[in-house]
Amino acid sequence: MSPLLIDFLKHIQKELQFLTERSSGLTFEQFTGDDLVSRAFIRSLEIVGEACKKVPDEIRYKYPEVDWRRLAGLRDVLIHQYFQVDYSIVWDVIQNNVPSAKDWIDYVIDQEQQSN
């Protein structure tokens, strides 16, 4: 695995871990009521999306279980429609998609490190 690829995957892993840990025990009201938290979560999702865009197609095809396109697309929505972010969608992604995405990224990193 190229050094650059592992860097992108680890950026994704780090941000998904942050989101998983920091959202644990939070309510939607706490998420939306704390500007620092909501902004930090959105920024983490932006980083995940941007790093996903840097993952080569070869890896994307090898691990189709990771919804690379959706993760990258969410970044685009958050960046380009920043003035009307739907926090309920962001919260839903964090609660329902981030944990499994993190597990898959952990798996991808393990597999790629073992193959090299």
FENBELNOR-V966796 format. One record per residue. RES is the residue in one letter. OMEGA is omega in degrees with one decimal (999 if undefined). Layout:
res=RES omega=OMEGA
res=RES omega=OMEGA
This chain:
res=M omega=-178.5
res=S omega=179.0
res=P omega=-179.5
res=L omega=179.7
res=L omega=-179.0
res=I omega=177.3
res=D omega=179.1
res=F omega=179.7
res=L omega=179.4
res=K omega=173.5
res=H omega=178.0
res=I omega=-179.0
res=Q omega=-178.3
res=K omega=-178.5
res=E omega=177.1
res=L omega=176.4
res=Q omega=177.5
res=F omega=-178.6
res=L omega=-180.0
res=T omega=-177.5
res=E omega=-174.3
res=R omega=179.0
res=S omega=179.9
res=S omega=179.3
res=G omega=178.1
res=L omega=171.4
res=T omega=176.5
res=F omega=-179.8
res=E omega=176.9
res=Q omega=178.3
res=F omega=-177.1
res=T omega=-178.0
res=G omega=-179.0
res=D omega=-176.5
res=D omega=-179.6
res=L omega=179.7
res=V omega=-177.5
res=S omega=177.9
res=R omega=179.3
res=A omega=179.9
res=F omega=178.9
res=I omega=179.0
res=R omega=177.6
res=S omega=177.8
res=L omega=176.2
res=E omega=179.4
res=I omega=177.3
res=V omega=-178.9
res=G omega=179.9
res=E omega=178.7
res=A omega=176.9
res=C omega=178.9
res=K omega=-177.9
res=K omega=179.3
res=V omega=-177.3
res=P omega=179.2
res=D omega=179.9
res=E omega=179.4
res=I omega=177.8
res=R omega=180.0
res=Y omega=-179.1
res=K omega=-177.9
res=Y omega=-177.8
res=P omega=178.6
res=E omega=175.5
res=V omega=-179.3
res=D omega=-176.5
res=W omega=-176.3
res=R omega=-178.7
res=R omega=178.5
res=L omega=178.6
res=A omega=-179.0
res=G omega=177.6
res=L omega=177.3
res=R omega=-179.0
res=D omega=178.9
res=V omega=-178.0
res=L omega=-179.6
res=I omega=-171.6
res=H omega=178.7
res=Q omega=-177.2
res=Y omega=-175.6
res=F omega=179.9
res=Q omega=179.6
res=V omega=176.1
res=D omega=-174.8
res=Y omega=178.1
res=S omega=176.8
res=I omega=178.1
res=V omega=-179.3
res=W omega=179.1
res=D omega=178.2
res=V omega=-178.7
res=I omega=-177.5
res=Q omega=-169.7
res=N omega=-177.6
res=N omega=-175.4
res=V omega=-178.4
res=P omega=179.8
res=S omega=176.1
res=A omega=178.4
res=K omega=178.1
res=D omega=180.0
res=W omega=178.3
res=I omega=175.2
res=D omega=179.7
res=Y omega=-179.8
res=V omega=179.8
res=I omega=179.3
res=D omega=-178.4
res=Q omega=-177.8
res=E omega=177.7
res=Q omega=178.4
res=Q omega=-177.1
res=S omega=179.9
res=N omega=999
